[in-house]
Amino acid sequence: MACESMRKPGQSVAQRQVAIKAALKRLEAKLKAGRVTVTIGPQGGIAFTGWTNEDKDSVTDACAYNTLQAEGNWELKQAVARAEAMSGRKVSAAAVAGGFHSHDSGKTWHPGH
């Protein structure tokens, strides 16, 4: 999992994996409850609006999206479908892979860095 490379000082890979899974579970629960929504950027990047830094535990929106998408997560699929319908745009796998992201829940967008 790509998120594993963003470990805290002294954190093992196994500890990071546990932290990532916990952050993704929190995201899934908030998507289900409607407390987090998906925002799609003009180029097709994705951001989770309402997913706070405390909830994220340094897991990026792109990493969360890629992981949940690969798992076929139902809550993510529903949230993405709603966002695509509301915005009139589709999530672009190329934009996500290219690093297009937002640091402010989709207000502004940046290329990969």
C-alpha positions in Angstrom: 0.0 0.0 0.0 1.5 3.3 -1.0 0.3 5.1 2.1 2.8 3.0 4.1 5.7 5.2 3.1 4.3 8.1 5.2 5.3 6.6 8.6 5.7 8.6 11.7 9.1 8.6 13.4 9.6 5.2 15.1 6.5 3.7 13.5 7.0 0.3 12.0 5.4 -0.8 8.7 3.0 -3.1 10.6 2.0 -0.2 12.9 1.4 2.0 9.8 -0.7 -0.7 8.2 -3.0 -0.8 11.3 -3.2 3.0 11.3 -4.1 3.1 7.6 -6.8 0.5 8.1 -8.3 2.4 11.0 -8.3 5.7 9.0 -10.0 4.0 6.1 -12.6 2.5 8.4 -13.3 6.0 9.8 -13.6 7.3 6.3 -16.0 4.5 5.2 -18.2 5.1 8.3 -18.4 8.8 7.6 -19.1 8.2 3.9 -22.0 5.9 4.9 -23.3 8.5 7.4 -23.0 11.3 4.8 -20.6 13.3 7.0 -17.9 13.0 4.3 -18.6 13.7 0.7 -16.6 13.3 -2.5 -15.5 16.4 -4.5 -14.2 16.0 -8.0 -11.8 18.5 -9.4 -12.0 20.0 -12.9 -9.3 17.6 -14.1 -10.9 14.5 -12.4 -8.9 14.5 -9.2 -10.7 13.5 -6.0 -11.0 15.0 -2.5 -12.9 13.9 0.6 -14.8 16.9 2.0 -15.3 16.5 5.8 -12.5 14.0 6.3 -10.4 15.9 8.9 -6.7 15.7 9.4 -7.3 13.9 12.7 -9.4 11.2 10.9 -6.8 10.9 8.1 -3.8 10.0 10.1 -1.6 11.2 7.2 -3.5 9.0 4.6 -3.9 11.1 1.5 -7.2 11.3 -0.3 -5.7 9.7 -3.4 -4.3 6.7 -1.4 -7.7 6.3 0.4 -9.5 6.4 -2.9 -7.2 4.0 -4.6 -7.3 1.5 -1.7 -11.1 1.6 -1.3 -11.6 1.5 -5.1 -9.4 -1.6 -5.3 -11.4 -3.3 -2.6 -14.6 -2.5 -4.4 -15.9 -0.5 -1.4 -19.6 0.1 -1.7 -19.7 3.3 0.3 -17.0 4.8 -1.9 -18.8 3.7 -5.0 -22.0 5.4 -3.9 -20.3 8.6 -2.8 -18.4 8.8 -6.2 -21.6 8.2 -8.1 -23.3 11.1 -6.2 -20.4 13.4 -6.8 -20.2 12.5 -10.5 -23.9 13.2 -10.9 -23.7 16.5 -9.0 -20.6 17.8 -10.7 -21.2 16.5 -14.2 -17.6 15.2 -14.2 -16.1 11.7 -13.7 -13.2 10.8 -11.5 -10.2 10.3 -13.7 -7.9 7.5 -12.8 -5.2 9.3 -14.8 -5.6 12.5 -12.7 -5.6 10.6 -9.5 -2.5 8.6 -10.5 -0.9 11.9 -11.8 -1.2 13.4 -8.4 -3.9 16.0 -8.9 -5.0 16.8 -5.4 -6.5 19.3 -3.0 -5.3 20.4 0.4 -8.6 22.2 1.2 -11.4 19.7 0.5 -11.6 20.6 -3.2 -11.6 24.4 -3.1 -8.3 24.5 -5.0 -6.4 21.9 -6.9 -2.7 21.2 -7.4 -0.7 18.9 -9.7 1.4 16.2 -8.1 4.3 17.2 -5.9 
